[in-house]
């Protein structure tokens, strides 16, 4: 099987093996004549990136790249990226890579024409209306992992380097104009990254499914996204050359990010400050805290999880699903707790305070406060 398609939800998506060859055509479709490819340092000189730059250069679009992107990008990376965009006279962004490259690329495009500081556009109330939409450069997104789904998102996550808080920068026009999902770009991804990114997609779907907000379209997408992860993540982890599994995991990643329009919850509220301070892999952190968060929310989601377990073919209702999550993590080499992940002697007061400030808190099925959030963090250690 070789899944291929042209989709228009939630944005234009060219999906299928080998479709990176259409990158120059995508630029022309949106009037981009001098793109800046934004990616992270680890990807900058790998063949998939250099081959993409060669495709652009051959089409007369240049081969400009900005790769000063940290695993958890901050405002310093952003400032450097905007400066490179302006100094190079660019007219569009190709956000290329994993969540870090995609997020920073999108926010560089957003900030390239703004006059206010980036923190003025945090995802709070209607702060996004402060932006000048005419100052947002066109964005083409090219994911090279199957996890964050940032390629179909309307926001980018940027760390405040002074406070270590992860801030969500939101605007509807941060949604890329076009996405190229080519599963061949994920071939060769190390097993541990396959596992962490795959569990990130699962966490997005799970939290969206459990969110108390009303959004039945997202609800349906979340359920099918989890089915794809259940079926294909173990295969992709075991055989990185399995293109069918890679393709379905790319779909699951985009589905997770589409579904969480319905909301996220405690998994991400914990993961964001932990990742910002300890520089842990986001998806892997989500996986580590997933089972404790399930137990934390049990009173509010037990019936819903029983229905999900039945759909996924997991026996035993809530307990069966809870055990499945732990068994899946173990089979993927995910650390058993935050201590094993490297979170040692944490500043619990700061973590609790930061978790409760995270926008994801509002989507958690059980209301979070200082006392129960501390107990939840302790259960994760």
Secondary structure, DSSP 8 states (H G I E B T S, - for coil): ----EEE-SSSEEEESTTGGGGHHHHHHHTT-SSEEEE--TTTTTSHHHHHHHHHHHHTTS---EE----TT-BHHHHHHHHHHHHHTT--EEEEEESHHHHHHHHHHHHHTT--S-GGGGBSSTTGGGGS-GGG--EEEEEESSSS--GGG-SEEEEE-TTT--EEEEE-GGGS-SEEEE-GGGGTT--HHHHHHHHHHHHHHHHHHHH--S--HHHHHHHHHHHHHHHHHHHHHHH-TT-HHHHHHHHHHHHHHHHHGGG---HHHHHHHHHHHHH---HHHHHHHHHHHHHHHTHHHHHHHHHHHHHHHT--SHHHHHHHHHHHHHHHTT--SSHHHHT--S--HHHHHHHHHHSGGGGG-SS---HHHHHHHHHHH-
